[in-house]
Amino acid sequence: MTLQVNITANGRMSLPADVRKRLGLISGGAVFLEETDDGVVLRTAAQAVARAQALAKQYTGGQPDAGVEGFLAQRREDSGE
């Protein structure tokens, strides 16, 4: 879906009510803006978290111990602690 959203003189833009409702955005809610080579992408907080989790899974191979705690546990094991 492509929508035209106008930007005011002071740099504000309004998302249509039906879009805000579908995305679960409430007054004062945040969206994340990502500038890409193709343009601008707006994401809700939930979408941004899901994207970050997918990237983390991609780089860790889905290993459950690939987080900080797993890394520290492996370091302790390697050092004989």
TASULNOR-V440781 format. One record per residue. RES is the residue in one small letter. OMEGA is omega in degrees with one decimal (* if undefined). D_CENTER is the distance of its C-alpha to the mean C-alpha in Angstrom with 2 decimals. Layout:
((RES;OMEGA;D_CENTER) (RES;OMEGA;D_CENTER))
This chain:
((m;177.0;19.91) (t;178.9;20.53) (l;171.5;21.35) (q;177.3;22.98) (v;-178.5;21.76) (n;178.9;24.14) (i;-178.7;23.48) (t;-179.4;26.10) (a;-179.7;28.23) (n;173.2;26.26) (g;180.0;22.91) (r;173.5;21.64) (m;-179.4;20.54) (s;173.6;20.62) (l;179.1;18.65) (p;-176.1;21.28) (a;-177.9;21.86) (d;177.0;21.58) (v;178.5;18.06) (r;-178.9;17.02) (k;-180.0;18.91) (r;-177.3;17.43) (l;179.1;13.82) (g;179.6;15.07) (l;179.1;14.62) (i;179.0;17.44) (s;-179.1;19.31) (g;179.3;17.66) (g;-177.6;14.16) (a;168.4;11.25) (v;-179.2;9.12) (f;-178.9;7.09) (l;177.4;9.39) (e;176.0;9.32) (e;-179.0;12.93) (t;176.1;13.96) (d;-178.3;17.55) (d;-178.2;17.65) (g;-176.2;16.60) (v;177.5;13.78) (v;173.2;10.67) (l;177.8;9.49) (r;171.5;6.57) (t;177.9;7.21) (a;-180.0;5.90) (a;178.2;6.69) (q;179.4;5.15) (a;178.3;1.38) (v;179.5;4.10) (a;178.5;6.07) (r;178.7;5.03) (a;178.7;5.47) (q;178.5;8.38) (a;177.6;9.71) (l;178.9;9.93) (a;179.1;11.58) (k;178.6;13.81) (q;-175.8;14.76) (y;179.6;15.87) (t;-178.6;17.57) (g;179.6;19.21) (g;-179.3;18.16) (q;-177.9;20.62) (p;-178.7;20.33) (d;-177.5;21.99) (a;179.0;19.77) (g;-177.8;18.08) (v;-179.1;19.75) (e;177.5;22.37) (g;177.9;23.33) (f;-179.5;23.63) (l;178.3;25.82) (a;178.5;27.87) (q;178.3;28.55) (r;178.6;29.61) (r;180.0;31.94) (e;-179.2;33.38) (d;-177.3;33.95) (s;177.7;35.68) (g;178.9;37.84) (e;*;36.69))
